[in-house]
Structures are given as structure tokens and as C-alpha cells.
């Protein structure tokens, strides 16, 4: 043990260590409140974020036809002047395929992409002027990723006698 006598230090804190300890605590006492204040001041007032789904168009007043098919409630709507028509789809429960595409099919060769369906809620698609006064059409719901047709729903204008 005699050989280790020079290596072993005295117990306790010397004056230089006390001075360093004091300066560290004084520095922390000044820097911590300043950094806390800067962190609070850097919080933005308002965050501008675009909605996931845009605003939905108002529903037209007259129901031309309606149909229920699985998790879809579908209404074919028009205005009182007969100048505008739209298809309204209400999803009642979560879809099996969360990226369902809706296509309006007038006949085998003439189709038009209406849009995408994702979450529950209302979706309204305005029909262009070439589809006004159609006797009927099919709405084809498909999954373009898996390349499969999920459902085809025929909508026909009622015959007025």
C-alpha cells in the first residue's frame, strides 16, 4: 500500500472545485430561464393547414333516383331548372378498400372518372353538361391499385307517365 500513497487523493472538495461549481450553477441560473423564454416565444400563433378534403358542394334539391348498395347510399340529384345534376354518395361504414375510385359509365365505351372515396361521409360529384338528361348510367366502384371492380350500381331515371 505504500506504493499507492502518491496516487490516492485527499477526500473532500478543494477551493478551485467550489469556484467552478459556483460558476456552473450561476450560468445555469441565467441560461435556463432565458432558453425557456425563447422556446415559449418561438411557438407560432396559428398554424395554417390545408384540409385533407376540400369543401363539399351543397346538395341540389330534387332527388332523381336513389339506391342503397352495401356501405353506399347513392342519390342522383338535380336543381329545379334542370340545368345542373350531381351524384351524392354517402359512405355509412369504413370501406374495404380505402382508395376506391368512382367512374360514371354511360355505356361500354363512354366512361368518366368522378373521383376518389376514402373515409366515411358525403361525397358529391357534379355531372357535366353531356350527362344531363341521361336515361341512366352505372356507377362503377373500383380499386385501381388491386385492379379489381368492387361494385357496379345502376341508376335509372324513373319513367313519368
CORVENJO-V741364 format. One record per backbone hydrogen bond with DSSP energy under -1.0 kcal/mol. CO is the residue of the C=O (numbers start at 1). NH is the residue of the N-H. Records with the same first field share a line. If there is no record, write none. Layout:
CO: NH ; NH
This chain:
4: 8
14: 18
15: 19
16: 20
17: 21
18: 22
19: 23
20: 24
21: 25
22: 26
23: 27
24: 28
25: 29
26: 30
27: 31
28: 32
30: 34
31: 35
32: 36
33: 37
34: 38
35: 39
36: 40
37: 41
38: 42
40: 43
62: 78
65: 76
67: 74
69: 72
71: 92
72: 69
73: 90
74: 67
75: 88
76: 64 ; 65
77: 86
78: 62
84: 79
85: 127
86: 77
87: 125
88: 75
89: 123
90: 73
91: 121
100: 117
101: 142
102: 114 ; 115
103: 140
104: 112
105: 138
110: 106 ; 107
112: 104
115: 102
117: 100
121: 91
123: 89
125: 87
128: 131
131: 134
135: 157
137: 155
138: 105
139: 153
140: 103
141: 150 ; 151
142: 101
143: 148
148: 143
151: 141
153: 139
155: 137
